[in-house]
Amino acid sequence: MRLADKVDMGNGDLFEMMTYLIVILISAVVMTIWLKRRGRRKRK
């Protein structure tokens, strides 16, 4: 059961979208850092 289903306020969907956005941003930053480090290892 999702958190948005438990909360009957209009902020439920907004909070869920913000959470997804934060998760996507964090994963994107981690992926870019990981790819840069991997690229450095291949060059040496």
PyMOL commands that set and color helices and strands:
alter all, ss='L'
color gray80, all
select helices_A, chain A and resi 3-6+11-43
alter helices_A, ss='H'
color red, helices_A
deselect
rebuild
show_as cartoon
